């Protein structure tokens, strides 16, 4: 999740440790067995996405650590305490809103389980945060082409990296969905090839393959020899001998690759996995595509989310600013 780096490193390590061990914060532990059970069920039964689960674990762990500092027991927590925590939270508005959402959802779960009579976070309001332009760094078409052309495809790793970047650019795919592809998720239907992505919440999302992504992926699959291994990860890590390991790449593997390739191509060091989703959407809209279709391709729930990736107005703004002749 974004903005996670703003949490206290020591507290984060502690939260990860208790979460991984199936333990609970001290405030919950002292509240008794039912509270402990409901707390662990909240993370295992209600949240399916591992990234969301860890982000919420950090959020509630930070909150209960704060409660411990003020010697608050679970039954003592009132709206004024939650409001005070939110008011003093050092994070950015998006981080504070996420932390409040996690705490509110947990307390809802505890109320339903009859651990608490009321949700002390229900009436607390988070900071206002209005975003009209996303922060994701975007490449222009020439930069994206330079990156793809700079990759040495004499090696299998180069063919893989070019294909992965192309899938993200031309399909607007999240990196987690791209690296989760199996060989069977690149399939032919009629005359066209398609991608079958697994998006947030386990939703299946089919997108036709752009001819460039198709060409790059076919070259990679031919060299890798894995097209017929339907269940094998499509994008695999590579051994020191330059062979596929059989293990799928993680998004962190992809990020290290992207950083390395971007640096070699002379691109901004801010280039990251998410850059390619934003780059593809911006290029599509700049060539006459519609927000509605971009939203459908990107599998966004709202067109407002898609608009955050659109940087086509940047060039217009710059042109207008240059009209100020003094």
Legacy VTK file of the C-alpha trace (Angstrom):
# vtk DataFile Version 3.0
C-alpha trace
ASCII
DATASET POLYDATA
POINTS 326 float
0.000 0.000 0.000
1.187 3.557 -0.574
2.618 5.681 2.206
3.414 2.686 4.430
6.955 3.887 4.873
5.747 6.638 7.167
5.094 4.241 10.071
7.592 3.711 12.850
10.097 1.003 11.739
10.289 -0.611 15.198
6.513 -0.694 15.543
6.161 -2.086 12.029
8.608 -4.891 12.808
6.669 -5.729 15.958
3.360 -5.811 14.098
4.746 -8.065 11.385
6.134 -10.375 14.074
2.876 -10.748 16.032
0.847 -11.068 12.868
3.096 -13.773 11.420
3.021 -15.677 14.734
-0.759 -15.439 15.064
-0.418 -13.334 18.196
-2.276 -10.182 19.170
-1.399 -6.747 20.607
-1.219 -6.551 24.408
-4.418 -4.462 24.656
-6.367 -7.185 22.830
-4.637 -9.983 24.739
-5.677 -8.524 28.098
-9.306 -8.281 26.914
-9.705 -12.059 26.972
-10.109 -15.086 24.754
-13.125 -13.903 22.757
-11.373 -10.630 21.900
-8.248 -12.522 20.808
-10.302 -14.883 18.664
-12.276 -12.118 16.964
-9.116 -10.091 16.374
-7.381 -12.934 14.548
-10.563 -13.802 12.643
-10.738 -10.216 11.404
-7.454 -10.632 9.541
-7.933 -14.221 8.401
-11.643 -14.305 7.538
-12.545 -10.814 6.316
-9.461 -9.675 4.383
-8.390 -11.844 1.454
-5.699 -9.639 -0.081
-2.333 -10.169 1.634
-1.118 -6.629 0.969
-4.281 -5.131 2.470
-4.022 -7.536 5.385
-0.484 -6.423 6.223
-1.331 -2.738 5.798
-4.308 -3.068 8.150
-2.193 -5.052 10.605
0.290 -2.185 10.716
-2.528 0.313 11.136
-4.280 -1.365 14.072
-0.948 -2.365 15.589
0.103 1.276 15.617
-3.210 2.296 17.166
-3.058 -0.266 19.969
0.576 0.575 20.661
-0.575 4.172 21.143
-3.364 2.970 23.453
-0.796 1.030 25.461
1.285 4.154 25.962
-1.732 5.814 27.592
-2.657 2.658 29.547
-6.002 2.330 27.825
-7.725 -1.042 27.972
-9.980 -2.165 25.131
-13.168 -1.453 27.054
-11.914 2.064 27.936
-11.484 3.245 24.339
-13.951 5.976 23.408
-14.435 8.187 20.321
-12.341 10.927 21.939
-9.372 8.550 22.146
-9.651 7.500 18.496
-10.023 11.165 17.495
-6.927 12.101 19.509
-4.918 9.341 17.832
-6.028 10.462 14.378
-5.359 14.127 15.185
-1.777 13.382 16.254
-1.029 10.852 13.538
2.210 11.883 11.752
1.281 10.319 8.403
-0.015 11.934 5.247
-3.805 12.296 4.800
-4.098 9.092 2.700
-2.212 7.141 5.373
-4.325 8.579 8.193
-7.533 7.754 6.315
-6.338 4.196 5.744
-5.436 3.762 9.418
-8.821 5.089 10.525
-10.605 2.757 8.089
-8.690 -0.235 9.475
-9.456 0.668 13.088
-13.119 1.326 12.298
-13.523 -1.997 10.479
-11.841 -3.907 13.308
-14.104 -2.352 15.933
-17.139 -3.167 13.777
-16.007 -6.787 13.778
-15.564 -6.747 17.555
-19.051 -5.257 18.028
-20.636 -7.930 15.812
-18.788 -10.559 17.877
-20.223 -9.019 21.077
-16.783 -8.153 22.401
-17.742 -4.462 22.565
-21.107 -2.747 22.839
-20.290 0.093 20.457
-17.719 1.131 17.860
-15.683 4.055 19.253
-14.318 4.859 15.776
-17.697 5.056 14.019
-18.220 8.782 14.588
-14.599 9.860 14.064
-13.859 11.656 10.811
-10.555 11.540 9.036
-8.751 14.401 7.291
-10.090 15.753 4.034
-8.045 14.675 1.060
-8.939 15.566 -2.510
-6.703 14.299 -5.309
-7.160 15.459 -8.885
-3.768 14.410 -10.211
-1.912 11.235 -9.371
1.693 11.086 -8.191
2.717 8.091 -10.275
5.674 8.997 -12.534
4.775 8.693 -16.214
6.963 8.178 -19.272
6.169 9.787 -22.579
5.913 7.619 -25.679
9.531 8.252 -26.731
10.851 7.327 -23.294
8.795 4.151 -23.171
10.027 3.162 -26.618
13.618 3.932 -25.613
13.299 1.672 -22.603
11.887 -1.235 -24.591
14.495 -0.864 -27.332
17.368 -0.622 -24.826
16.811 -4.111 -23.414
19.315 -6.710 -24.625
17.174 -9.537 -25.952
20.113 -11.824 -26.704
19.505 -13.238 -23.214
16.371 -14.970 -21.975
16.142 -12.493 -19.092
16.031 -9.636 -21.604
13.203 -11.236 -23.561
11.318 -11.789 -20.302
11.821 -8.234 -19.056
10.755 -6.665 -22.365
7.644 -8.853 -22.465
6.685 -8.053 -18.855
7.043 -4.296 -19.348
5.056 -4.493 -22.590
2.232 -6.391 -20.876
2.002 -3.686 -18.199
2.154 -0.806 -20.702
-0.214 -2.147 -23.356
-2.729 -3.803 -21.012
-2.704 -1.223 -18.172
-2.073 -4.193 -15.875
-1.082 -3.889 -12.223
2.299 -5.458 -11.602
0.788 -7.961 -9.152
-1.664 -9.117 -11.826
1.063 -9.292 -14.481
3.518 -11.384 -12.456
0.666 -13.684 -11.381
-0.054 -14.724 -14.976
0.309 -18.397 -15.803
1.049 -19.720 -19.271
-2.631 -20.616 -19.711
-3.621 -16.998 -18.996
-2.189 -15.961 -22.365
-4.642 -17.664 -24.683
-6.100 -17.514 -28.172
-9.774 -16.809 -28.788
-10.609 -16.727 -32.475
-7.899 -14.777 -34.269
-6.878 -12.725 -31.226
-4.705 -13.481 -28.238
-5.904 -12.429 -24.806
-4.626 -11.990 -21.258
-6.558 -13.260 -18.256
-5.580 -11.188 -15.226
-6.460 -11.893 -11.620
-7.240 -8.515 -10.139
-8.000 -7.360 -6.611
-10.584 -9.442 -4.828
-9.896 -12.430 -7.089
-11.757 -10.908 -10.029
-10.878 -12.299 -13.456
-10.290 -9.613 -16.069
-9.756 -10.408 -19.764
-7.920 -7.952 -22.004
-7.014 -8.442 -25.692
-3.282 -8.478 -26.329
-1.840 -5.463 -28.144
0.123 -6.584 -31.202
3.401 -5.299 -29.727
2.893 -7.081 -26.419
1.890 -10.188 -28.346
5.072 -10.104 -30.453
7.332 -9.591 -27.425
5.611 -12.305 -25.417
5.721 -14.787 -28.288
9.475 -14.214 -28.663
9.966 -14.807 -24.945
7.806 -17.929 -24.872
9.580 -19.385 -27.899
12.951 -18.978 -26.229
11.684 -20.140 -22.829
9.811 -23.180 -24.152
7.029 -22.940 -21.574
4.003 -22.224 -23.758
2.607 -25.748 -23.276
3.167 -25.815 -19.520
-0.256 -24.356 -18.782
0.104 -24.045 -15.003
3.640 -22.696 -14.936
4.224 -19.024 -14.033
4.500 -16.961 -17.203
7.157 -14.633 -15.808
9.745 -16.579 -13.835
12.898 -15.637 -12.004
16.137 -16.546 -13.750
18.984 -18.608 -12.281
22.622 -17.532 -12.292
23.021 -19.694 -15.384
20.392 -17.677 -17.264
17.694 -20.343 -17.113
14.149 -20.061 -15.818
13.852 -21.182 -12.204
10.250 -22.382 -12.337
9.378 -19.853 -9.603
7.199 -16.881 -10.498
8.577 -13.376 -10.165
7.313 -11.232 -7.296
6.439 -7.572 -7.641
9.671 -6.779 -5.775
11.606 -8.807 -8.349
9.858 -6.770 -11.031
10.670 -3.489 -9.277
14.379 -4.316 -9.066
14.334 -5.216 -12.745
12.510 -2.009 -13.696
14.914 0.158 -11.691
17.898 -1.536 -13.332
16.480 -1.256 -16.858
15.355 2.351 -16.380
18.789 3.396 -15.139
20.472 1.727 -18.109
18.116 3.556 -20.472
18.779 6.917 -18.839
15.238 7.301 -17.548
14.202 9.052 -14.297
15.083 7.141 -11.149
11.463 7.538 -10.014
10.397 5.034 -12.691
8.625 2.139 -10.981
6.244 -0.752 -11.656
3.190 1.488 -11.570
4.760 3.846 -14.120
3.780 1.551 -16.969
0.094 1.445 -16.056
0.013 5.246 -15.997
2.128 5.487 -19.152
-0.202 3.202 -21.101
-3.349 5.029 -19.969
-1.856 8.441 -20.804
-0.728 7.278 -24.261
-4.150 5.771 -24.939
-6.035 8.934 -23.951
-3.561 11.116 -25.844
-4.395 9.205 -29.020
-8.133 9.774 -28.755
-9.144 7.017 -26.377
-11.999 7.601 -23.941
-11.944 7.595 -20.145
-14.745 5.024 -20.144
-12.793 2.541 -22.257
-9.570 3.221 -20.345
-11.470 2.481 -17.144
-12.701 -0.820 -18.593
-9.238 -1.888 -19.771
-7.635 -0.956 -16.444
-10.443 -2.613 -14.439
-10.967 0.494 -12.326
-14.130 0.707 -10.253
-14.496 4.428 -10.932
-13.525 6.742 -13.810
-12.156 9.130 -11.189
-9.403 6.609 -10.478
-8.581 6.391 -14.175
-8.377 10.185 -14.428
-5.593 10.187 -11.819
-3.407 8.365 -14.342
-4.129 10.781 -17.175
-1.287 13.247 -17.790
-2.428 14.438 -21.225
-3.273 17.832 -19.723
0.330 18.391 -18.603
1.498 19.307 -22.095
-1.436 21.658 -22.579
-0.687 23.400 -19.296
2.982 23.826 -20.180
2.121 25.297 -23.575
-0.212 27.804 -21.946
2.365 28.801 -19.323
4.875 29.548 -22.082
2.474 32.160 -23.446
3.547 34.413 -20.572
6.046 36.529 -22.462
7.872 39.102 -20.357
LINES 1 327
326 0 1 2 3 4 5 6 7 8 9 10 11 12 13 14 15 16 17 18 19 20 21 22 23 24 25 26 27 28 29 30 31 32 33 34 35 36 37 38 39 40 41 42 43 44 45 46 47 48 49 50 51 52 53 54 55 56 57 58 59 60 61 62 63 64 65 66 67 68 69 70 71 72 73 74 75 76 77 78 79 80 81 82 83 84 85 86 87 88 89 90 91 92 93 94 95 96 97 98 99 100 101 102 103 104 105 106 107 108 109 110 111 112 113 114 115 116 117 118 119 120 121 122 123 124 125 126 127 128 129 130 131 132 133 134 135 136 137 138 139 140 141 142 143 144 145 146 147 148 149 150 151 152 153 154 155 156 157 158 159 160 161 162 163 164 165 166 167 168 169 170 171 172 173 174 175 176 177 178 179 180 181 182 183 184 185 186 187 188 189 190 191 192 193 194 195 196 197 198 199 200 201 202 203 204 205 206 207 208 209 210 211 212 213 214 215 216 217 218 219 220 221 222 223 224 225 226 227 228 229 230 231 232 233 234 235 236 237 238 239 240 241 242 243 244 245 246 247 248 249 250 251 252 253 254 255 256 257 258 259 260 261 262 263 264 265 266 267 268 269 270 271 272 273 274 275 276 277 278 279 280 281 282 283 284 285 286 287 288 289 290 291 292 293 294 295 296 297 298 299 300 301 302 303 304 305 306 307 308 309 310 311 312 313 314 315 316 317 318 319 320 321 322 323 324 325
